[in-house]
């Protein structure tokens, strides 16, 4: 089955939250924001939610993107997951 015809439960377009976790280091949030904006140019960086871990070693970011297609989301997940600063993408 091709990626285009793969069934999905998501109705596009929609607002879609993505959680990204990584070590709490300089430029982590800015790096994630640049990647997200590359896939959703209308993404408002000010809307990004940040939550440090209990001990402050990790940072969880929630970015709500305007998803136009499954292909767009898949490409975003792939790029985020491949970045060395990112530990988990949900």
C-alpha positions in Angstrom: 0.0 0.0 0.0 1.5 3.4 -1.0 1.9 6.2 1.5 -0.7 8.2 -0.4 -3.4 5.5 0.0 -2.6 4.4 3.5 -5.7 4.7 5.7 -5.7 7.3 8.5 -8.0 8.3 11.3 -6.9 11.9 11.1 -9.1 14.4 9.1 -6.9 16.9 7.3 -6.4 19.8 7.7 -6.2 19.8 11.5 -4.2 21.2 14.4 -1.9 18.3 15.5 0.2 18.4 18.8 3.6 16.8 18.6 5.7 16.2 21.8 9.5 16.3 21.4 11.9 15.4 24.2 15.6 15.9 24.5 18.4 16.9 26.8 18.0 20.4 28.2 20.9 22.0 26.3 21.3 25.4 24.7 19.5 25.8 21.4 17.3 22.7 21.8 14.0 24.6 21.6 15.3 26.9 18.8 16.5 23.9 16.8 13.1 22.1 17.2 11.3 25.3 16.3 13.3 25.6 13.0 12.6 22.1 12.0 8.8 22.5 12.8 8.7 25.8 10.8 10.3 24.1 7.8 7.3 21.8 7.7 4.7 24.3 8.8 5.7 27.8 7.9 2.7 29.3 9.8 3.9 27.6 13.1 3.9 30.2 15.9 7.0 29.7 18.0 5.4 31.6 20.9 2.8 28.8 21.1 5.4 26.1 21.8 5.0 24.7 25.3 8.1 23.8 27.3 8.3 21.6 30.4 11.6 20.7 32.1 11.9 17.2 33.7 11.8 16.9 37.5 15.6 17.0 37.8 15.9 19.6 35.0 18.1 17.4 32.7 15.5 17.0 29.9 13.1 19.3 28.2 9.7 18.3 26.8 8.3 20.5 24.0 4.8 20.5 22.6 4.4 22.0 19.2 0.9 22.2 17.7 1.2 22.2 13.9 -1.4 22.8 11.2 -1.3 19.4 9.5 -2.3 19.4 5.9 -1.5 15.8 5.1 -0.2 12.5 6.5 2.9 13.0 4.3 3.6 16.3 6.0 3.4 14.7 9.4 5.5 11.8 8.4 8.2 14.0 7.0 8.2 16.1 10.2 8.4 13.1 12.5 11.3 11.7 10.4 13.3 14.9 10.5 12.7 15.4 14.2 13.6 11.8 15.1 16.8 11.9 13.0 18.1 15.0 14.8 20.9 14.1 17.4 19.5 16.5 20.0 16.1 14.7 20.0 15.5 11.7 22.2 11.8 11.0 21.7 9.0 12.2 19.4 5.4 11.4 20.2 
